[in-house]
Amino acid sequence: MHIDAIVAGLAGNPALPPELFLRLVRYRRGLGEVARRADLTSDAIDAIIATDDHRLLHSLALNRHLPDTVRLRLAGHPDGAVRAALVVSGRGTPRELYLRLVDDPDKRVREYLAQHDDVPADVRGRLAHDPDPDVRATLAQWWTDAPEEMRRSLLTDPVDAVRGAACSTYFRRLPHPVPPADLVAGLLEDPVTRASAVRHADLTSAIARRLADDPDGSVREALAGHPRLPADVRDRLGDDREPGVRIAVFAWQDTPEPLRRRIHEQVLGLRYEMELWMLELPWVTADPLPHVDSPYPCFRAAAAAAGASLPAHVVHRLLHDDDSTVRTAMAFQAPHLVDPVTAERIDRDYRPVKRTGDRPADWLTFPQATLRRLATDPDPRMRQLAPRDPDLPPALAARLAADPEPVVRGSVAGHPRLPAATLISLLADQSAWVAQAAAGSPALSPAEMDRLLIAAGL
C-alpha cells in the first residue's frame, strides 16, 4: 500500500471524523495535509502547534479558516516561512497582524505583504521605503494602483531593479499603471526603463527612428507595438532580426498584407506559434466578421472572442474550424450554443498550444447518455469523463475502477455510487495517485479509515 498517499487522502477526506484528526497530526512523512482542513478543532490546532514540525506549521499558517487568535499566535513563531504563510492566507486578516509583520526581519514576509491587496494602504506604503530593494521591486510589480507619490518614488528609485519593476511591460495586477507624464522623458533615456516607457512616449518620427536603432530588442519590440508608429519605421521593423519585433508588427491593423503574410511564414518556420496565439488583437474582436475566414488562426480565434454577438452561421463556422484552438475559443465564448455532438468533438480533438490541465469539457455540457457511452470509449482521456455523471450505475463505476489506465481509475475513485468493496480495493492500487483519491472518498467508512490509520502506525 502507498501509505503516504493514503494518509494524505485521509487528511483531506471531508467525512473524516474529528476524533481521528489527532492521530493524523502524529504523521511525519507527509506534507502536513491535515493542517489545511477547514474543520480543525481547537484541540487539533493546539496539537499541531505543539509538534513544532515545520511542514505542519507551515500548512496550518496557510489555512484560511484559522481564527484570528491563532493567526496572531503564529505571527510570533521564530520560523520566517510560517510567518510568510500567514500573509499568503490572510484574507480578512486583522490590521494588528499586518502591523506586526511589516517590519519583519525576514524579507520573504515583507515581500508577501507587498503582494497582498488586503494590507491597509498606509501599512503597505511603508514598504516603498523598505531597506531591501527586492521588497520595493515586488511592491512596484504588485501594487499597480498605488498613490502617485508612491509610484514616483519607485520609478525614481536608485536601484535599477526597482525602477525596472515600477516601469514594466508586465505587472502582476491590472490595469497596468501609467507613469506621470513629466517622468516619461527621463524613463525613455534610462536604459533600464526605456523599453517599458516606449508605449507611454509621445512618439515623433525622429524618436521612432532613433528607437528603431536601439541595440536592445525589447525596445524595438515595444516600439513596434506603439499605436502611432510611423509607417516607414513599421515596415523597417517588419524585417527586424528579432522574431518578437516582427510579431508585434504582424499584429497591427494597418500592417500591409504582403508584409503580414511574410512575417507569419517566417515566425512559423522559427516555431514561434505560441507567441502568435498570445497576441492581443482587440481590433479584430471589435470588428470580427472580416476575419472569420482569415488565413491566420490567431485572427480567427480573436474573432471568436466576440462571442454570442456573432451571427449564428459564423458561430457554427468557428465551432467547426480546422484549428483546435479556434474551435475551443468559440466554444468557451458561447457554450450555450454548442450542441452535444460538437461539444464531444471539440473536447476529443482538443490540441492546446501549451501544456494545461484544463479541457473544453470543463465548461461544456455533456448529457447523461453521452457520459455513459464514454465509459467504454477507446480513448482513456474520454473515459475519465464518465464519472461526471452523478447517477453513474454502480456496475459501470466498478468497470471504470478496473480500467487499465490510472487516470481513469482515479477519476472514479471518489464517486458516491462506486461499490464499497471496489472502493476498498482501490486503496491497494499500484498507482499512489489512485490510492490517495480512494482514501479521500467521503464514502469510505469510519471503520475503514481507522484500519488505514493503524496500518500507517497511527
Buried (B, 14 or more C-beta within 10 A) or exposed (E): BBBBBBBBBBBBBEEBEEEBBBBBBBBEEBBBBBBBBEEBEEEBBEBBBEBEBEBBBBBBBBBEEBEEEBBBEBBEBEBBBBBBBBBBBBEEBEEEBBBBBBEBEBBBBBBBBBBBEEBEEEBBBBBBEBEEBBBBBBBBBBBBEBEEEBBBBBBBBEBBBBBBBBBBBEBEEEEEBEBBEEBBEEBBEBEBBBBBBBBBBEBEEEBBBEBBEBEEBBBBBBBBBBEEBBEEBBBBBBEBEBBBBBBBBBBBEEBBEEBBBBBBEBBEEEEBBEBBBEBEBEEBBEEBEEBBEBEBBBBBBBBBBBBEEBEEEBBBBBBEBEBBBBBBBBBBBBBEBBEEEBBBBBBBEBEBBEEEEEBBBEEBEBEEEBBBBBBEBEEBBBBBBBBBBEEBEBEBBBBBBEBEBBBBBBBBBBBEBBBEEBBBBBBEBEBBBBBBBBBBBEBBEEEBBBEBBEEBEB
